[in-house]
Amino acid sequence: MRKKLDRAVRYGETLDMMYLAKDGSITKRRVSVLQVGESSFRAYCHLRGSKRTFVIDNVLALVPVIERERAVI
């Protein structure tokens, strides 16, 4: 996970994340990673519209968002 987070910071990638919340619920969020620490990371959460801190151990999956341009013919 840490390598994907570091790469997202370095290249400015947006990620789709499956996250285990404190209450045990699982949420899907789109995040832009701002800073990675030892056990947590800071990111802009597009779902909540604000900066949030996430625990790395609670991340279940990370997938880069691939934006494709559509050609109009």
N, C-alpha and C positions, 0 to 999 in steps of 0.2 A: 504494500500500500504506500509506504513512504516514497518509493521511487516514482510512482504515478503522481503523488502530490508534489514532489520536488519538480518533476517535469512540467506539471501544470503551472507552477509559479514561474519557472524559467521561460516557458513559451507562451504564457497567457492563455492557456487552454481552459475551456469551460467543460465541466464534468457533470455527468448524471451519477447520482449517488444513492444507494440504498443504505439507510441509516437506522440503527436501533436506538430509539429514544429512551430516556430515563424511566418512563412508565412501562416500557416493554413493547411499545408499538413500533411498527416498522414503517418508515416513510421514504418516499422517493423525492429527492430534491435535486435541483440543478444549481450548481455552485461554481463560483469563480474563486479559486484559492488565492489568498493574499499573502499568507505567512504560515510556515510550518515550524512547530516547536518539537519538544521531546515526546510528549504524549498527546498533544492536541494540535489543531490547526485552526487558523482564522480564515474565514471565507465569506464572500457576499452570497447570501442565499436568495435566489431568484423567487422562490416560493413565498418567503416572508418579506422580501424587499428590504432586507437590512443585513448588516454584518453580524455574523454569528461565530461562536467558538464550538468546534466539534472535537470529540474524543476519538483519536485514531483507532483505538480498539473496538469502538462501536460501529465502525464503517464495515458494512457487509460486502459491498461491491462498488467499484468505480469504473466508469466507462466514459472515454472522451466523446464529446458531442462533435459530430462531423457535419459541418454545414456545407451543403453543396449548392452551387449556383445552378439555377434553372434557365435553360436557353428558351427564349421566346422565338418561335419561327412564324 
